[in-house]
Amino acid sequence: MKRSRINDIMAEAAELIARHGFVLPPFANWTPDEFRARKDSAANVIAARCGWDITDFGRGDFDNYGLFLFTLRNGRLADLQRGGGMCYAEKLLISKQDQLSPMHRHIIKAEDIINRGGATLVVELYGSDDKGAFAGDRGGTVWCDGIRRDFAPGDKLRLAPGESVTLMPGDWHAFWGDGGDVLIGEVSTVNDDETDNVFLDPIGRFATIDEDVAPTHLLVSDYRTWLG
């Protein structure tokens, strides 16, 4: 993805988030130079990979095959492993109309996917086999706003604003906006996007950046390169 396109997506996303009454944390507005100057005090933000995240899943077609994310907070895997402490994470996502987030599952993470506003969020569901692999002939059970819902393979949940689904590790899912763009909330256990996403097709989780202009803000995938 071109850096200029990423900068534009950030600006558009910030406007949509604000229209729905959400305010991003102060570090969302830092320039790269401000981040460098404050990287010691922001060590937890950097280590937890909180911040801007924009991906085209390596396809080079963001409008049809991509996702905007902003990680607001993220816990510690060590706390999760010992069963106490900061074991949770929270994100905002934007799924544009007909923009596919491809079929995947998580190994550790359980998550609530919440339609925070906008159009309808469609979530396509499949089950796993006994080893966690995609099972095109298996359904399963999810919880929609606390209400049990059994699904057949390939069922598509349609979540209106305010509605949610709870997905457990092994629940294969893809999603997209229907009828317009959707602001999505995600509340989950500790999140590790580098190791905990298993995609049905071999794709890249993070975009390759063409640095045609300077970044407005850093992506979480920039932290190692820009901040050391």
N, C-alpha and C positions, 0 to 999 in steps of 0.2 A: 504494500500500500504506500502511496505517496504521503509524505509527512504533511503536505498542504491539505490533503483530503482528511487526514486524521484531525488536524487543527479545526477544520470546518465541522466535522462530526462532533467534536467536543463542544463547540459553540452552540450547535443546534440542540445537542442533548441538554446542555445547561439551561437553555430556554424552555425546553419541554418540562424538565424537572421543576423549574421555578413556577411554571404555569399550574402545576399540580400541587403547589404549596410546600414542596420539599426544599430544604436549604442544605447544600453540601458543606462539609467541614472546611475550616479555613485553609488547610493545606491543599485543597483542590484548586485554589487560586494562585499558588506559588508558581513563579517562573522557574526554569531550570537553574538559574543563578541563585535564586532564593533557596531552592532545595539544597544546592551544594553548600550554601552558607549555613544552613540549619540542619545538616544531615546528622550531626551528633545528637541533637535534641530530638530529632525525628527518627532515631534508630528503630524504635518499635514499629513505626509506620512502614519503614523500609523492609524490615525483617518479615513483617506480616503481609507484605505486598498489598497494602491498602492503596487505593487511588484509581486512576484512570486505566481502563483496559478496553481496547477496541480490536476486534479480530475479524478477518475475512476467511478464517480457517484455511489459509493458504490457497484459496481459489481465485483471488483477484477479482471478485465480483461481490463487493460488500452489500450492495443494495438488495441482492437476491439471496446471499449466502453469508451471513455474518451476524454479529451481535455487539452491542455496546454494553459495557459493565462499569460500575464504580463500586469498589469494595470499601465499605464504610468502616468496618471493624472486622478483625479476624483473631481468633484465639490461638492457643499454643497446642501443638500436637502432643507435647509431653504432658500437658494437663489432661488432655483427652485420654491418653494412655493410662494415666494413674487414676482416672475417674473423678477428678475434682479440679476446680479452677475455671479458667476462661476457656470453655469448651464450645463456644458458639461463634458464628460469623453472620454478617449482614451485608447485603449488596442491593444496589439499584441496577436494573437492567432496562434496556429499551429494545423491544422487538418491533421492527418496522413492518408495515403491511406486506404480507407474503414473503418476508425475509426469514429464511429457514435457519434455525439452530439445529444442526444435524443430530441424528439418532446417536445416543450415548447413554452410559450409565456411570455410576460412581461406585468405588470400592468401599469407602468408609463413610462418605458424607450422606446424611439424611437431610432433606430440605423441604421447606414450605415454599411453594411458588405462588405468589399472590398478585393478582391483577390490581394494581394500585390506581389505575385510571386510563382512560382512552377507549380503544376499541375492544373487541373480543380477543382473548388469548386462546389459541387452539393448542392442546397438548396431546400428541399421539403417543400411545402406550403399547409396549410389549413386555412379556415376562422373560425370565432367564431360565436356562437349564440348571441342573444341579451344580455345575461348575461356574455359574455366573455368565455363561456365554449367551448371546442373543438367541431367543427361541421364537421363531416366527409363528409357531403353533400354540404358544402359551400366553394366557392372560395372567391375571393376578388380582390383587386388591390394593386400593389406595383409599385415602381419607380426604374427602372434600369438605372443608370447613368443619371437620370433626365427624362427618357422617360417612359411614362405610360405603364404598362403591366398588363392586366387582367389575373388572373390565375383561373383555374378550381381546385377543390379539389384534392390534391395529385400531382399537377404539380411539376416538378423538373426543377428549373433553373440551367443552367450550366454556371458558371462564369469563364471566362478565366482571366489570369493575367491582371490587370488594370480595370476589370469590377466590378460593385458593385450593390447592391440592398439596398433600403431603406425599413425598416420594422417598422411598427407602432405598438403601444400596441394593443394586440389582434390578431396579425398575428402569427398563430402557425407555427413553423418552426423547422426542423431538418437539419443537414448538415454533410458532410464528404468530404474527398479528393478522387478524382477519377483519377487514373493513376499515383499517386505519392502523396507526402506530399505538403501541401499548407500553405504558410504564409498569414495570414489574418489580416487586419486592421479592427478595430471597432471604429467608432466615434459615440458618443451617447449623450443623455441627462444623467444627474447624474445617476450613477450606484449603486445599492444596491443588491449584489448577495445573501444576507441573506434573503431578503423578497420579491424581485421583480421577481423571477423566479417561474413560475407555470408550472410544468411538467405534461405531460399526464399520465405517470405512476408514482407510488410512489417510488421515488429514492432519494438518498442523493446528495446534491450539492457538499459537500466537502468530501474528502477521510478520512478514518480512518487510522492513521499512526502507523505502527509497527516500533518502534525505534531500529532497528538492528544496526545502526551506527549513528554517530553524523551528523547533517545537515551541508551541505556546505553553504547554504543560507536559511533564514527563508521563509516559505510560509506566505501569508496573514492570513491564518487560524492558524498560530503559534503565532501571535502577542500577544493575550491575555495571553497565557500560558507562553511564553518566556520573554515577556517584561512587563507584569503586567498591 
